[in-house]
Structure formats: structure tokens, C-alpha cells
Amino acid sequence: MTRSANKERTTKETQIRLSLDLDGGEARVATGVGFLDHMLELLARHGRLGLEVEARGDLETGAHHTTEDVGIVLGQALDEALGERSGIRRYGQALVPMDESLAECAIDISGRPLCAFDAELPATAIAGFDTELTEEFFRAVANNAKLTLHLWVRSGTNAHHMIEAAFKAFARALRDAVSVDPGEPGVPSTKGTLSQ
């Protein structure tokens, strides 16, 4: 069974092409936003995902549209690659330190989009990436992948470390949630569906 998707999104603000393989592969990322590239590369590495992203956006206005739209397309690709959600573990959680920072993530591939993001990130920019865009990215992913996503940055002082811990925690939790459960013969829900 192939668990992959290819998605595109074109608006007046961005052009995004994204390929995702839940079972691994290469990571090739070029969004024009260096810090976002770094976060997506480590998401692929720690999530054990094959991920290729090409994005062009109106960076003269900032990184907001590019970041949010990449999150939208990634979420759509996750949704498609998961299909009917048959045979997956469904739940995942991770607690990840990054130097002085600590982040925790819990995911339910529930079919019900929700992003509960709790982080007191310093209001700053990292190589053109405003720290407030972190929540925008995860909200876009959760809404479009139909995930119940809880993500906390429990502690930290360095914005780079705090955001990196959050992405790594998300990656590790996602890796568990999408993994195949050999003891699960169907959709892990008493409703019989997780895609709505």
C-alpha cells in the first residue's frame, strides 16, 4: 500500500509543490525562508518522512503567506496519504528537549481538526521568520490534515531552540501516530471512520 501524496497550491501570494511519503524517503526543501526550510528538514528526519517542498511566495511582505500555505499543503498531503486511516496507530506523543527548551506534543488522527498551541515564544524574527508564524504553521497543518494536535513549549529562553523542540516533538508524535499497527485490522475507531 502506497502512503504518499503529491499536492500543489497556487494563489496570488504563493506557489507550492509538495510530495510526501509517510514511509520515508529523501528530504528536499526550498521555500525561500531559510529557518522554515531548516524546520521542515528536521520534521522529515525525525518523522521519518519523505518530503519534497518547492515554494515561491511574496516574501517582500514577509514569510507569513509562505509559511501558512506550506502548512496547508502539508496538511492536505497528510490527509490524502493517510487515506481511510486503516491499520494505523492513530495516537502519538513525544517529549523533546532542545538544550534549555522542552516541548511536548500529542496527536490524535481523529478526523476532527483542532490545534491547541501553548508557547510563550519571544517575539522576534529568526532569519526573516517571525516566531508567531510557528502557531500559524501548526494550525494550518492540523486543520487540513484533520488532526487533533496539542503542542506545548514547556520551557525555554532561546526562540530558535523552543521552535526546534516543537517541530521535533511534532515529528516524533506524528511518526508514531501514522505508523502501521500490525495488531490493528481496520480503522482504529468504534465509528468505523476517521476521515470525517
C-alpha positions as CSV (number, residue, x, y, z in Angstrom):
1,M,0.0,0.0,0.0
2,T,1.4,3.4,-1.0
3,R,1.0,6.0,1.6
4,S,2.1,9.1,-0.3
5,A,0.6,12.2,-1.9
6,N,1.6,15.0,-4.3
7,K,-0.1,18.3,-3.8
8,E,0.0,21.8,-5.4
9,R,-1.4,25.1,-4.4
10,T,-1.3,28.3,-6.4
11,T,-2.6,31.6,-5.2
12,K,-1.8,35.3,-5.9
13,E,0.5,35.1,-2.9
14,T,2.3,31.7,-3.2
15,Q,3.0,28.7,-5.5
16,I,3.6,25.5,-3.6
17,R,4.5,22.0,-4.8
18,L,4.8,19.3,-2.2
19,S,5.4,15.5,-2.2
20,L,5.0,13.4,0.9
21,D,5.7,9.8,1.7
22,L,4.7,8.6,5.2
23,D,7.1,5.6,4.9
24,G,10.3,7.5,4.3
25,G,12.5,9.0,1.5
26,E,14.6,12.0,0.8
27,A,14.1,15.5,2.2
28,R,14.5,18.3,-0.3
29,V,13.1,21.6,0.8
30,A,13.3,25.1,-0.8
31,T,10.8,27.7,0.5
32,G,12.8,30.8,0.3
33,V,12.6,31.1,4.1
34,G,15.8,29.6,5.5
35,F,14.5,28.9,9.0
36,L,11.3,27.3,7.7
37,D,13.5,25.1,5.4
38,H,15.5,24.0,8.5
39,M,12.3,23.1,10.4
40,L,10.8,21.2,7.5
41,E,14.1,19.2,7.1
42,L,14.2,18.2,10.7
43,L,10.5,17.4,10.6
44,A,11.2,15.0,7.7
45,R,14.2,13.5,9.5
46,H,12.6,12.9,12.9
47,G,9.2,12.0,11.4
48,R,10.9,9.5,9.0
49,L,9.1,11.1,6.1
50,G,9.9,11.5,2.5
51,L,9.3,15.2,2.0
52,E,9.9,17.5,-1.0
53,V,8.8,21.1,-0.9
54,E,9.2,23.8,-3.5
55,A,7.6,27.1,-2.6
56,R,7.7,30.6,-4.1
57,G,5.9,33.3,-2.1
58,D,5.6,37.1,-1.8
59,L,8.5,37.3,0.7
60,E,8.7,41.0,0.2
61,T,5.7,41.2,2.5
62,G,7.2,38.7,5.0
63,A,7.1,35.0,5.4
64,H,3.5,34.7,6.6
65,H,1.8,33.6,3.4
66,T,4.6,31.1,2.5
67,T,4.6,29.6,6.0
68,E,0.9,29.2,6.3
69,D,0.4,27.9,2.7
70,V,3.2,25.3,3.2
71,G,1.3,24.2,6.3
72,I,-2.0,24.0,4.4
73,V,-0.4,21.9,1.6
74,L,1.4,19.6,4.1
75,G,-1.8,19.1,5.9
76,Q,-3.6,18.2,2.7
77,A,-0.9,15.8,1.7
78,L,-1.1,14.1,5.2
79,D,-4.8,13.8,4.8
80,E,-4.5,12.2,1.3
81,A,-1.6,9.9,2.2
82,L,-3.4,8.5,5.2
83,G,-6.4,7.5,3.1
84,E,-9.1,5.8,5.2
85,R,-6.6,5.6,8.1
86,S,-6.9,1.8,8.2
87,G,-4.3,0.0,10.2
88,I,-2.6,3.0,11.8
89,R,-1.8,3.5,15.5
90,R,-3.8,6.8,15.4
91,Y,-2.2,8.3,18.5
92,G,1.2,9.6,19.1
93,Q,3.1,11.6,21.7
94,A,6.5,12.9,22.3
95,L,8.5,15.0,24.9
96,V,11.6,16.5,23.3
97,P,14.4,18.6,24.9
98,M,16.5,21.1,22.9
99,D,19.1,22.4,25.2
100,E,17.3,24.7,27.7
101,S,14.0,24.2,25.9
102,L,11.4,21.4,26.3
103,A,8.4,20.7,24.0
104,E,5.6,18.2,24.2
105,C,3.2,17.1,21.5
106,A,0.2,14.8,21.5
107,I,-1.6,13.9,18.3
108,D,-4.9,12.1,17.5
109,I,-5.5,11.4,13.8
110,S,-9.2,11.9,14.7
111,G,-10.8,13.4,11.6
112,R,-11.6,16.4,13.9
113,P,-9.3,19.4,13.3
114,L,-8.0,21.2,16.4
115,C,-4.8,22.9,17.2
116,A,-4.1,23.7,20.9
117,F,-0.8,25.6,20.8
118,D,0.7,26.8,24.1
119,A,4.1,28.5,23.9
120,E,5.4,31.8,25.2
121,L,7.8,32.4,22.3
122,P,9.9,35.5,22.4
123,A,8.5,38.0,19.9
124,T,11.4,38.1,17.4
125,A,12.4,37.1,13.9
126,I,14.8,34.3,13.0
127,A,16.3,34.9,9.5
128,G,13.0,36.5,8.4
129,F,10.8,34.0,10.2
130,D,8.6,35.7,12.8
131,T,8.2,33.4,15.8
132,E,4.4,33.9,15.8
133,L,4.4,32.0,12.5
134,T,5.1,28.8,14.4
135,E,1.5,28.6,15.6
136,E,0.2,29.6,12.1
137,F,2.1,26.7,10.6
138,F,0.8,24.1,13.0
139,R,-2.8,25.4,12.9
140,A,-2.7,25.1,9.1
141,V,-1.3,21.5,9.2
142,A,-3.9,20.4,11.9
143,N,-6.9,21.9,10.1
144,N,-6.0,20.4,6.7
145,A,-4.9,17.0,7.9
146,K,-7.9,16.8,10.3
147,L,-5.6,16.2,13.3
148,T,-6.3,16.9,16.9
149,L,-3.0,18.5,17.8
150,H,-1.8,19.6,21.2
151,L,1.6,21.2,21.3
152,W,3.3,22.9,24.2
153,V,6.6,24.5,24.6
154,R,7.0,23.9,28.4
155,S,10.2,25.9,28.9
156,G,12.9,27.8,27.1
157,T,14.5,31.1,26.6
158,N,16.1,30.8,23.1
159,A,13.4,31.2,20.4
160,H,15.3,29.0,17.9
161,H,15.6,26.2,20.4
162,M,12.0,26.5,21.5
163,I,10.6,26.3,18.0
164,E,13.0,23.5,17.0
165,A,11.9,21.5,20.1
166,A,8.3,22.0,19.0
167,F,8.9,20.8,15.5
168,K,10.9,17.8,16.7
169,A,8.1,16.9,19.2
170,F,5.5,17.1,16.4
171,A,7.7,15.0,14.1
172,R,8.2,12.2,16.7
173,A,4.5,12.2,17.7
174,L,3.4,12.2,14.1
175,R,5.8,9.3,13.3
176,D,4.1,7.2,16.0
177,A,0.5,8.2,15.0
178,V,0.9,7.4,11.3
179,S,2.8,4.2,11.9
180,V,1.3,0.9,10.9
181,D,0.0,-1.2,13.9
182,P,0.3,-4.9,13.0
183,G,-2.4,-5.7,15.5
184,E,-5.0,-3.3,14.0
185,P,-7.0,-4.9,11.2
186,G,-9.0,-1.8,10.3
187,V,-9.8,1.8,11.2
188,P,-8.9,2.3,14.9
189,S,-12.3,3.8,15.8
190,T,-15.6,2.4,17.1
191,K,-17.3,4.7,14.5
192,G,-15.5,2.8,11.7
193,T,-14.1,6.0,10.2
194,L,-11.5,8.7,11.0
195,S,-11.7,10.6,7.7
196,Q,-14.7,12.8,8.6
